[in-house]
């Protein structure tokens, strides 16, 4: 059985039923799903753990600390939950890129 992980990202125009992919090697499986909001993130986390055996979730930096805690609780005690965070200088770079791409301001 491969090591099964997942990355959950956020986008204001996401549809997690469509915006997902799976990358498989012989030893690992990576699920990537893009969600619109926290409600979808919670549902996707439960699905990934319950239906696909994900044991490690990585979340995009768009999740607040409170949301990360909620996702960790939804995933369960046996699942590692991490957040991909950049350095302080990277925040403005990402904010500019998101604005240029047409994302609504937070």
C-alpha positions as CSV (number, residue, x, y, z in Angstrom):
1,X,0.0,0.0,0.0
2,X,1.5,3.4,-1.0
3,X,2.1,6.3,1.3
4,X,-1.0,8.4,0.6
5,X,-1.0,12.2,1.1
6,X,-3.0,15.2,0.0
7,X,-2.7,18.9,-0.7
8,X,-5.8,21.1,-0.2
9,X,-5.7,24.5,-1.9
10,X,-8.2,27.3,-2.0
11,X,-9.5,29.4,-4.9
12,X,-12.7,31.5,-5.0
13,X,-13.9,29.8,-8.2
14,X,-13.1,26.2,-7.2
15,X,-15.3,23.2,-7.6
16,X,-13.7,20.3,-5.7
17,X,-15.6,17.7,-7.8
18,X,-13.8,19.0,-10.9
19,X,-10.6,20.6,-9.6
20,X,-8.7,17.6,-8.4
21,X,-6.0,15.2,-9.5
22,X,-4.1,12.2,-8.3
23,X,-0.4,11.5,-8.9
24,X,0.8,8.0,-8.3
25,X,4.2,6.4,-8.1
26,X,4.9,2.9,-6.9
27,X,5.5,4.1,-3.4
28,X,3.3,7.1,-3.0
29,X,0.0,8.6,-4.0
30,X,-0.7,12.4,-3.9
31,X,-4.2,13.8,-4.1
32,X,-4.6,17.5,-4.9
33,X,-8.0,19.1,-4.5
34,X,-8.9,22.8,-4.8
35,X,-11.8,24.0,-2.6
36,X,-13.7,27.3,-2.5
37,X,-14.2,27.6,1.3
38,X,-13.8,26.1,4.7
39,X,-17.0,24.0,4.4
40,X,-15.6,22.3,1.3
41,X,-12.2,21.9,2.9
42,X,-13.7,20.0,5.8
43,X,-15.8,17.8,3.5
44,X,-12.8,17.0,1.3
45,X,-10.5,16.3,4.3
46,X,-13.1,13.7,5.6
47,X,-13.4,12.2,2.1
48,X,-9.7,12.0,1.5
49,X,-9.1,10.3,4.9
50,X,-12.2,8.0,4.9
51,X,-12.3,7.0,1.2
52,X,-8.7,7.2,0.1
53,X,-6.7,6.4,3.2
54,X,-4.8,9.7,3.3
55,X,-2.5,9.9,6.3
56,X,-1.0,13.3,5.8
57,X,-2.7,16.5,4.7
58,X,-0.9,19.7,3.6
59,X,-3.0,22.9,3.4
60,X,-2.3,26.0,1.4
61,X,-1.4,29.2,3.4
62,X,-4.9,30.6,2.8
63,X,-6.2,28.6,5.8
64,X,-6.3,30.4,9.2
65,X,-5.0,28.8,12.3
66,X,-8.6,28.2,13.5
67,X,-9.4,26.6,10.1
68,X,-6.4,24.3,10.3
69,X,-7.5,23.1,13.7
70,X,-11.0,22.4,12.4
71,X,-9.6,20.4,9.5
72,X,-7.3,18.5,11.8
73,X,-10.3,17.6,14.0
74,X,-12.2,16.5,10.9
75,X,-9.3,14.4,9.6
76,X,-8.9,12.7,13.0
77,X,-6.1,12.0,15.4
78,X,-4.2,9.6,13.1
79,X,-3.7,12.1,10.4
80,X,-0.8,14.6,10.1
81,X,-1.9,18.1,9.1
82,X,0.6,20.7,8.0
83,X,0.4,24.1,6.4
84,X,2.6,25.4,3.5
85,X,3.7,28.8,4.7
86,X,6.3,31.1,3.1
87,X,8.6,33.6,4.6
88,X,7.4,37.1,5.5
89,X,8.9,38.6,2.3
90,X,6.9,36.1,0.2
91,X,3.5,37.3,1.4
92,X,3.4,40.6,-0.6
93,X,4.7,38.8,-3.7
94,X,1.9,36.2,-3.5
95,X,-0.7,39.0,-2.8
96,X,0.3,40.9,-5.9
97,X,0.2,37.8,-8.1
98,X,-3.3,36.9,-6.8
99,X,-4.5,40.4,-7.4
100,X,-3.1,40.4,-10.9
101,X,-4.9,37.1,-11.5
102,X,-8.2,38.7,-10.5
103,X,-8.7,37.2,-7.1
104,X,-11.1,39.3,-4.9
105,X,-9.4,41.1,-2.0
106,X,-9.7,39.3,1.4
